[in-house]
Amino acid sequence: MKHITLIIAMLFSLTAFAQQTFDTEFTQTKVMKVSGKTTEKAGHLTFDGVNQLSMIYSMPEGDYFKVEGNIVKINMDGKKVELDSEKVKMVGLQRSTLLNCLSGNWEQAATDNNAELIVTEEKGLKNISIVAKGKVPKGGYKSVELTYRVSDNTLVKMVLEEAIGIINTYEIH
């Protein structure tokens, strides 16, 4: 009976973090492992819990990353692009991984990226690790680390490591 109660408690704990919505400020640190170049950015993040994501940068002003259903719109460093994630598989994988991670569908994000899902809790934080088991699919992530504050189920940090050696760390304020 204790085993069943523990399983139910664990499932409740995981689903309590699912379907998060966000409307908050963020900072981003991008590290290029090969060159060692680091870039700092900041902005406002809005996520509807399903498939609408908007990251509007205030530093540098004018940059953005948006997911509007299947369409991904990007303006970085004055270079604008609009892509259909259903037609461009690499963008589709990145889009679905990001949305699945933010909405709490970590198992699907792990499956999509040929990765192992590890969930731990320590010192008031819930840590979600999605780590590739082998070859990373094209456009996939080598690892994704999500950190939630347990007291209010708030995402406070997200680290995305691309297979090509780019690490983006987002601090949520």
VEXTIGU-872214 format. One record per residue (C-alpha): residue number from 1; residue in three letters; x, y negated, z. Coordinates in Angstrom, 3 decimals. Each point is the difference from the previous one (the first is absolute). Layout:
R num residu       c1       c2       c3
R NUM    ALA        X        Y        Z
...
This chain:
R num residu       c1       c2       c3
R   1    MET    0.000    0.000    0.000
R   2    LYS    2.847   -2.401    0.799
R   3    HIS    1.465    0.712   -3.453
R   4    ILE   -3.274   -0.967   -1.738
R   5    THR   -0.299   -3.146    2.132
R   6    LEU    3.567   -0.963   -0.909
R   7    ILE   -0.680    0.510   -3.723
R   8    ILE   -3.180   -2.105    0.198
R   9    ALA    1.873   -2.735    1.865
R  10    MET    2.761    0.010   -2.638
R  11    LEU   -2.507   -0.207   -2.858
R  12    PHE   -1.837   -2.858    1.709
R  13    SER    3.307   -1.767    0.549
R  14    LEU    0.893    0.285   -3.693
R  15    THR   -3.393   -1.091   -1.302
R  16    ALA   -0.043   -2.972    2.369
R  17    PHE    2.787   -1.437   -2.151
R  18    ALA   -1.738    0.700   -3.327
R  19    GLN   -1.848   -2.533   -2.148
R  20    GLN    1.897   -3.012    1.334
R  21    THR   -0.733   -3.406   -1.429
R  22    PHE    2.582   -2.747    0.140
R  23    ASP   -0.055   -3.772   -0.242
R  24    THR    3.332   -1.130    1.362
R  25    GLU    3.378   -1.577   -0.618
R  26    PHE    3.043    2.111   -0.894
R  27    THR    3.718   -0.239   -0.591
R  28    GLN    1.840    2.205   -2.467
R  29    THR    3.653    0.987   -0.108
R  30    LYS    1.153    1.633   -3.227
R  31    VAL    3.345    1.811   -0.006
R  32    MET    1.666    1.293   -3.165
R  33    LYS    2.143    2.903    1.278
R  34    VAL    2.344    0.020   -3.004
R  35    SER    0.905   -3.713    0.049
R  36    GLY   -0.721   -0.715    3.669
R  37    LYS   -2.034   -3.041   -1.072
R  38    THR   -2.699   -1.016    2.499
R  39    THR   -3.007   -2.206   -0.770
R  40    GLU   -2.366   -1.520    2.575
R  41    LYS   -3.613   -0.852   -0.886
R  42    ALA   -3.188   -0.900    1.887
R  43    GLY   -3.693   -0.358   -0.678
R  44    HIS   -3.564    1.016    0.733
R  45    LEU   -1.354    3.557   -0.296
R  46    THR   -3.672    0.862   -0.477
R  47    PHE   -1.221    3.602   -0.323
R  48    ASP   -3.640    1.111   -0.131
R  49    GLY    0.628    3.539    1.286
R  50    VAL   -0.596    1.660   -3.378
R  51    ASN    1.396   -1.342   -3.289
R  52    GLN    0.405   -3.786    0.184
R  53    LEU    3.390   -1.267    1.129
R  54    SER    1.412   -3.482   -0.274
R  55    MET    3.476   -1.115    1.010
R  56    ILE    0.322   -3.718   -0.682
R  57    TYR    3.508   -1.275    0.666
R  58    SER    0.660   -3.366    1.611
R  59    MET    3.732    0.607   -0.286
R  60    PRO    0.629   -0.064   -2.890
R  61    GLU   -3.176   -1.878   -0.749
R  62    GLY   -1.926    1.276   -2.997
R  63    ASP    1.080    3.645    0.191
R  64    TYR   -2.713    2.612    0.522
R  65    PHE   -0.775    3.698   -0.067
R  66    LYS   -3.659    0.947   -0.413
R  67    VAL   -1.955    3.209   -0.352
R  68    GLU   -3.493   -0.533   -1.364
R  69    GLY   -1.485    3.451   -0.436
R  70    ASN    2.184    1.727   -2.609
R  71    ILE    1.707   -3.212   -1.139
R  72    VAL    3.330   -1.046    1.535
R  73    LYS    0.981   -3.647   -0.475
R  74    ILE    3.524   -1.148    0.797
R  75    ASN    1.720   -3.368   -0.168
R  76    MET    3.539    0.243    1.355
R  77    ASP    2.637   -2.590   -0.734
R  78    GLY   -2.149   -1.529   -2.762
R  79    LYS   -0.475    3.341   -1.802
R  80    LYS   -3.671    0.870   -0.298
R  81    VAL   -1.350    3.417   -0.881
R  82    GLU   -3.425    1.631    0.148
R  83    LEU   -0.130    3.804   -0.143
R  84    ASP   -2.758    2.601   -0.080
R  85    SER    1.029    2.574    2.598
R  86    GLU   -1.960    2.716   -1.792
R  87    LYS    2.051   -0.487   -3.184
R  88    VAL    3.429   -0.597    1.571
R  89    LYS    0.554    3.060    2.217
R  90    MET    2.968   -1.457    1.895
R  91    VAL   -2.051   -3.053    1.005
R  92    GLY   -2.924    2.278    0.817
R  93    LEU    2.128    1.991    2.443
R  94    GLN    1.339   -3.140    1.684
R  95    ARG   -3.515   -1.497    0.202
R  96    SER   -1.579    3.133    1.462
R  97    THR    2.851    0.538    2.480
R  98    LEU   -0.268   -3.548    1.281
R  99    LEU   -3.809    0.063    0.266
R 100    ASN   -0.010    3.472    1.590
R 101    CYS    2.599   -1.048    2.567
R 102    LEU   -1.850   -3.191    0.903
R 103    SER   -3.390    1.723    0.241
R 104    GLY    1.290    2.862    2.148
R 105    ASN   -0.114    2.708   -2.662
R 106    TRP    3.590    1.015    0.755
R 107    GLU   -0.473    3.643   -0.984
R 108    GLN   -0.861   -0.990   -3.577
R 109    ALA    2.960   -2.399   -0.136
R 110    ALA    2.275    2.838    1.121
R 111    THR   -1.465    2.420   -2.561
R 112    ASP    0.327   -2.531   -2.836
R 113    ASN    3.660   -0.627    0.828
R 114    ASN    0.974    3.667    0.543
R 115    ALA    0.677   -0.909    3.616
R 116    GLU   -0.359    1.207    3.562
R 117    LEU   -2.299   -1.886    2.387
R 118    ILE    1.210   -0.479    3.580
R 119    VAL   -2.129   -1.797    2.611
R 120    THR    1.473   -0.919    3.384
R 121    GLU   -0.942   -2.300    2.848
R 122    GLU    2.476   -1.663    2.332
R 123    LYS    0.061   -3.081    2.246
R 124    GLY   -3.399   -1.263   -1.138
R 125    LEU    0.770    0.424   -3.705
R 126    LYS   -1.318    2.556   -2.500
R 127    ASN    2.592    0.805   -2.661
R 128    ILE   -0.973    1.502   -3.338
R 129    SER    2.886    1.372   -2.089
R 130    ILE   -0.432    1.202   -3.560
R 131    VAL    3.302    1.494   -1.150
R 132    ALA    0.648    1.599   -3.398
R 133    LYS    0.679    3.741    0.131
R 134    GLY    1.945    0.096   -3.253
R 135    LYS   -0.114   -1.807   -3.296
R 136    VAL   -2.076   -3.175    0.240
R 137    PRO   -2.598   -0.422   -2.767
R 138    LYS    0.715   -2.870   -2.427
R 139    GLY   -1.161   -3.192    1.690
R 140    GLY   -0.353    1.784    3.323
R 141    TYR    1.543   -0.773    3.345
R 142    LYS    2.886    1.811    1.639
R 143    SER   -1.515   -0.958    3.341
R 144    VAL   -2.748   -2.083    1.548
R 145    GLU    0.034   -1.006    3.653
R 146    LEU   -3.092   -1.533    1.608
R 147    THR   -0.092   -1.291    3.577
R 148    TYR   -3.267   -0.736    1.801
R 149    ARG   -0.529   -1.579    3.404
R 150    VAL   -2.128    2.551    1.870
R 151    SER   -1.766   -2.527    2.257
R 152    ASP   -1.949   -1.554   -2.900
R 153    ASN    0.762    2.323   -2.976
R 154    THR    1.794   -2.825   -1.822
R 155    LEU    2.612    0.642   -2.685
R 156    VAL    3.129   -1.906    1.020
R 157    LYS    2.629    1.322   -2.411
R 158    MET    0.187    1.779   -3.345
R 159    VAL    3.249    1.164   -1.624
R 160    LEU   -0.067    1.252   -3.598
R 161    GLU    3.153    1.633   -1.390
R 162    GLU   -0.055    0.524   -3.745
R 163    ALA    1.933    2.842   -1.610
R 164    ILE    2.106   -2.581   -1.887
R 165    GLY    1.452   -1.400    3.231
R 166    ILE   -2.215   -3.001    0.741
R 167    ILE   -1.313   -0.342    3.566
R 168    ASN   -2.847   -2.399    0.740
R 169    THR   -0.784   -0.658    3.647
R 170    TYR   -3.238   -1.810    0.825
R 171    GLU   -0.515   -1.435    3.474
R 172    ILE   -3.689   -0.712    0.659
R 173    HIS   -0.718   -2.954    2.318
